[in-house]
Amino acid sequence: MCGIFGVYPHKDASKLTYLGLYSLQHRGEESAGIVSSNGKKIFMHKAMGLVSDVFDEKSLSGLRGELAVGHVRYSTTGSSNAKNSQPFLVK
């Protein structure tokens, strides 16, 4: 029962997504991640742990752009490790 939150278009999309994930923390406490975009590049930060442990001001400032999607994970399948943290970025 993971949690997903997204914001578009807003100059502080990543910070608002962080707050949304913080509010959805009860949906998953295993890992958290945010992917953002400025329309030309994609930026990502994710790690194991609670939202407040995964993100700080430095990591949020690196998530630039007016679009952001975030995810908190509660594992129902797959092992509990960093490779299963989401969102996934595929090139």
Contacts in CASP RR format, 6 or more apart in sequence:
PFRMAT RR
TARGET T0000
AUTHOR 0000-0000-0000
METHOD contacts of the structure
MODEL  1
MCGIFGVYPHKDASKLTYLGLYSLQHRGEESAGIVSSNGKKIFMHKAMGL
VSDVFDEKSLSGLRGELAVGHVRYSTTGSSNAKNSQPFLVK
1 27 0 8 1.000
1 28 0 8 1.000
1 74 0 8 1.000
1 76 0 8 1.000
2 27 0 8 1.000
2 28 0 8 1.000
2 71 0 8 1.000
2 72 0 8 1.000
2 73 0 8 1.000
2 74 0 8 1.000
2 86 0 8 1.000
3 21 0 8 1.000
3 24 0 8 1.000
3 27 0 8 1.000
3 28 0 8 1.000
3 71 0 8 1.000
3 72 0 8 1.000
3 74 0 8 1.000
4 24 0 8 1.000
4 69 0 8 1.000
4 70 0 8 1.000
4 71 0 8 1.000
5 17 0 8 1.000
5 20 0 8 1.000
5 21 0 8 1.000
5 23 0 8 1.000
5 24 0 8 1.000
5 69 0 8 1.000
5 70 0 8 1.000
5 71 0 8 1.000
6 13 0 8 1.000
6 17 0 8 1.000
6 68 0 8 1.000
6 69 0 8 1.000
6 70 0 8 1.000
7 13 0 8 1.000
7 14 0 8 1.000
7 16 0 8 1.000
7 17 0 8 1.000
7 67 0 8 1.000
7 68 0 8 1.000
8 66 0 8 1.000
8 67 0 8 1.000
8 68 0 8 1.000
9 66 0 8 1.000
9 67 0 8 1.000
10 16 0 8 1.000
10 66 0 8 1.000
11 65 0 8 1.000
11 66 0 8 1.000
13 36 0 8 1.000
13 65 0 8 1.000
13 66 0 8 1.000
13 67 0 8 1.000
13 68 0 8 1.000
14 34 0 8 1.000
14 36 0 8 1.000
14 60 0 8 1.000
14 62 0 8 1.000
14 63 0 8 1.000
14 64 0 8 1.000
14 65 0 8 1.000
14 68 0 8 1.000
15 60 0 8 1.000
16 68 0 8 1.000
17 34 0 8 1.000
17 36 0 8 1.000
17 68 0 8 1.000
17 69 0 8 1.000
17 70 0 8 1.000
18 34 0 8 1.000
18 51 0 8 1.000
18 55 0 8 1.000
18 60 0 8 1.000
21 32 0 8 1.000
21 33 0 8 1.000
21 34 0 8 1.000
21 51 0 8 1.000
21 70 0 8 1.000
21 71 0 8 1.000
21 72 0 8 1.000
22 51 0 8 1.000
22 52 0 8 1.000
24 72 0 8 1.000
25 50 0 8 1.000
25 51 0 8 1.000
25 72 0 8 1.000
27 72 0 8 1.000
27 74 0 8 1.000
28 72 0 8 1.000
28 73 0 8 1.000
28 74 0 8 1.000
29 49 0 8 1.000
29 50 0 8 1.000
29 72 0 8 1.000
29 74 0 8 1.000
30 48 0 8 1.000
30 49 0 8 1.000
30 72 0 8 1.000
30 73 0 8 1.000
30 74 0 8 1.000
30 75 0 8 1.000
30 80 0 8 1.000
31 46 0 8 1.000
31 47 0 8 1.000
31 48 0 8 1.000
31 49 0 8 1.000
31 54 0 8 1.000
31 72 0 8 1.000
31 73 0 8 1.000
31 82 0 8 1.000
31 84 0 8 1.000
31 85 0 8 1.000
31 86 0 8 1.000
32 46 0 8 1.000
32 47 0 8 1.000
32 49 0 8 1.000
32 50 0 8 1.000
32 51 0 8 1.000
32 54 0 8 1.000
32 55 0 8 1.000
32 70 0 8 1.000
32 71 0 8 1.000
32 72 0 8 1.000
32 73 0 8 1.000
32 85 0 8 1.000
33 44 0 8 1.000
33 45 0 8 1.000
33 46 0 8 1.000
33 47 0 8 1.000
33 54 0 8 1.000
33 55 0 8 1.000
33 70 0 8 1.000
33 71 0 8 1.000
33 72 0 8 1.000
33 85 0 8 1.000
33 86 0 8 1.000
33 87 0 8 1.000
34 44 0 8 1.000
34 45 0 8 1.000
34 46 0 8 1.000
34 55 0 8 1.000
34 60 0 8 1.000
34 63 0 8 1.000
34 68 0 8 1.000
34 69 0 8 1.000
34 70 0 8 1.000
34 71 0 8 1.000
34 87 0 8 1.000
35 42 0 8 1.000
35 43 0 8 1.000
35 44 0 8 1.000
35 63 0 8 1.000
35 68 0 8 1.000
35 69 0 8 1.000
35 70 0 8 1.000
35 87 0 8 1.000
35 89 0 8 1.000
36 42 0 8 1.000
36 43 0 8 1.000
36 44 0 8 1.000
36 63 0 8 1.000
36 64 0 8 1.000
36 65 0 8 1.000
36 67 0 8 1.000
36 68 0 8 1.000
36 69 0 8 1.000
37 43 0 8 1.000
37 65 0 8 1.000
37 67 0 8 1.000
37 68 0 8 1.000
38 64 0 8 1.000
38 65 0 8 1.000
38 66 0 8 1.000
38 67 0 8 1.000
39 65 0 8 1.000
39 67 0 8 1.000
41 64 0 8 1.000
42 89 0 8 1.000
43 62 0 8 1.000
43 63 0 8 1.000
43 64 0 8 1.000
43 65 0 8 1.000
44 63 0 8 1.000
44 87 0 8 1.000
44 89 0 8 1.000
45 54 0 8 1.000
45 55 0 8 1.000
45 59 0 8 1.000
45 60 0 8 1.000
45 62 0 8 1.000
45 63 0 8 1.000
46 54 0 8 1.000
46 71 0 8 1.000
46 82 0 8 1.000
46 85 0 8 1.000
46 86 0 8 1.000
46 87 0 8 1.000
47 53 0 8 1.000
47 54 0 8 1.000
47 82 0 8 1.000
47 85 0 8 1.000
48 54 0 8 1.000
48 80 0 8 1.000
48 81 0 8 1.000
48 82 0 8 1.000
48 85 0 8 1.000
51 72 0 8 1.000
69 87 0 8 1.000
70 87 0 8 1.000
71 86 0 8 1.000
71 87 0 8 1.000
73 84 0 8 1.000
73 85 0 8 1.000
73 86 0 8 1.000
75 84 0 8 1.000
78 84 0 8 1.000
END
